[in-house]
Amino acid sequence: MLKLPNEMTISQVEALHTELQAQLQNDSNVCLDISEVTKADTACVQLLCALQKSLQLGDHAIVWEGASEALQSACETLGVSTYLALNGDR
């Protein structure tokens, strides 16, 4: 499980991308703990969408742990909550 940072902003994208790439090597679902995310911007949501797309190619998905109003709001604003299955939808 990978615990996401409190502030998921463009300044975090490069480091987060590196961590997510390592998670993709496991050839399984990727579990992300979002319980402490208090800020999320478009760049990080875009990175999560790219992760979801990569996982779907291998018949896997993101597994969400916890909840984050900030991430939920950003995903809803961008129209990707369903794609990311942030509400548990698949």
C-alpha positions as CSV (number, residue, x, y, z in Angstrom):
1,M,0.0,0.0,0.0
2,L,1.2,3.5,-0.9
3,K,0.2,6.3,1.3
4,L,-0.4,9.5,-0.8
5,P,1.0,12.8,0.5
6,N,-1.2,15.4,2.2
7,E,-0.8,17.8,-0.6
8,M,-1.1,16.2,-4.1
9,T,0.0,19.1,-6.2
10,I,2.1,19.6,-9.3
11,S,5.2,19.9,-7.2
12,Q,4.6,16.3,-6.0
13,V,3.9,14.7,-9.4
14,E,7.5,13.7,-10.3
15,A,8.1,11.9,-7.0
16,L,4.7,10.4,-7.0
17,H,5.1,9.2,-10.6
18,T,8.3,7.4,-9.6
19,E,6.6,5.7,-6.6
20,L,3.6,4.6,-8.7
21,Q,5.9,3.2,-11.5
22,A,7.4,1.0,-8.8
23,Q,4.0,-0.2,-7.8
24,L,3.1,-1.1,-11.4
25,Q,6.0,-3.6,-11.4
26,N,4.0,-5.9,-9.0
27,D,1.6,-6.9,-11.8
28,S,-1.4,-6.6,-9.5
29,N,-3.9,-4.0,-8.2
30,V,-2.3,-0.9,-6.7
31,C,-3.6,0.0,-3.2
32,L,-3.5,3.8,-2.4
33,D,-4.2,5.2,1.0
34,I,-5.8,8.6,0.5
35,S,-6.9,9.2,4.1
36,E,-4.5,12.1,4.7
37,V,-4.9,13.9,1.3
38,T,-6.1,17.5,2.0
39,K,-5.3,19.1,-1.3
40,A,-5.4,17.7,-4.9
41,D,-4.8,19.5,-8.1
42,T,-5.4,18.6,-11.8
43,A,-1.8,17.4,-12.4
44,C,-2.1,14.7,-9.7
45,V,-5.5,13.6,-10.8
46,Q,-4.2,13.3,-14.3
47,L,-1.4,11.1,-12.9
48,L,-3.9,8.9,-11.2
49,C,-5.9,8.6,-14.4
50,A,-2.7,7.5,-16.2
51,L,-2.1,4.9,-13.5
52,Q,-5.7,3.6,-13.8
53,K,-5.2,3.3,-17.6
54,S,-2.0,1.4,-17.2
55,L,-3.5,-0.9,-14.7
56,Q,-6.6,-1.6,-16.8
57,L,-4.3,-2.8,-19.6
58,G,-3.3,-5.6,-17.3
59,D,-6.8,-6.2,-16.0
60,H,-6.1,-4.5,-12.7
61,A,-7.2,-1.4,-10.9
62,I,-6.6,1.1,-8.2
63,V,-7.8,0.0,-4.8
64,W,-8.6,3.0,-2.6
65,E,-8.0,2.9,1.2
66,G,-9.6,5.7,3.3
67,A,-11.4,8.7,2.0
68,S,-10.4,12.2,1.0
69,E,-12.9,15.0,0.4
70,A,-10.3,17.1,-1.4
71,L,-9.4,14.3,-3.9
72,Q,-13.1,13.4,-4.3
73,S,-14.0,17.0,-5.0
74,A,-11.1,17.4,-7.5
75,C,-12.1,14.2,-9.3
76,E,-15.8,15.2,-9.5
77,T,-14.9,18.6,-10.8
78,L,-12.8,17.0,-13.6
79,G,-15.4,14.3,-14.3
80,V,-13.2,11.3,-13.5
81,S,-14.6,9.9,-10.3
82,T,-16.3,7.0,-12.1
83,Y,-13.3,6.3,-14.3
84,L,-11.1,6.1,-11.2
85,A,-13.8,4.1,-9.3
86,L,-13.3,6.5,-6.4
87,N,-16.8,5.7,-5.1
88,G,-16.2,2.0,-5.4
89,D,-17.8,1.8,-8.8
90,R,-16.1,-0.3,-11.5
